[in-house]
């Protein structure tokens, strides 16, 4: 059995037997890792509350035949504030669920780890509209996973322009020639908001999403876009207050 170190974010945990727990992590070097923590549910376990969902941890593990075994865990950031608030926790749960869906095992996941940490950090800033931070995260996750939404040129033929019909399967906006007949165009403000959500910054999202109609239209589109590319809806989505 080989010993290795990794830093990663806890995606989910579940009970195993009387005292153990299985932890799914997203690590920088090995992508998704499934590992056992022995005795973690015994009182006075040396792992304490370090391996809770959202926690960013530094780990030492043994690689096992089926599951790896966590032998040491140091907390880097607990993100306890995200767990403590219902809306933030619902958004964080949707983030880790979506990450769990796109992450692969045995594949470096630097961009994915950085995006997840940035998303969780943005939630700890207590945004007025946590669901908007979540929508931004999900569009950026789609980009990292290879489904960057085309917003400045037709997704089918490449004709530049902020076309106003969005084709979920095509992966972005569609020019009048490529849009299916009878498609309903999006509001200009909803399209502008999608651009902000898909962009790079986390500040100013509350302002960008101030208009409820644009916010709802953009949220509905993010929902269809992600559901299409992930194959089925995210379960934690329904808990997110809108
Ligand atoms: Zn076109």
Boltz pocket constraint, residues with backbone or C-beta under 6 A from the ligand:
constraints:
  - pocket:
      binder: B
      contacts: [[A, 154], [A, 155], [A, 156], [A, 157], [A, 158], [A, 159], [A, 174], [A, 175], [A, 176], [A, 177], [A, 178], [A, 179]]
      max_distance: 6.0
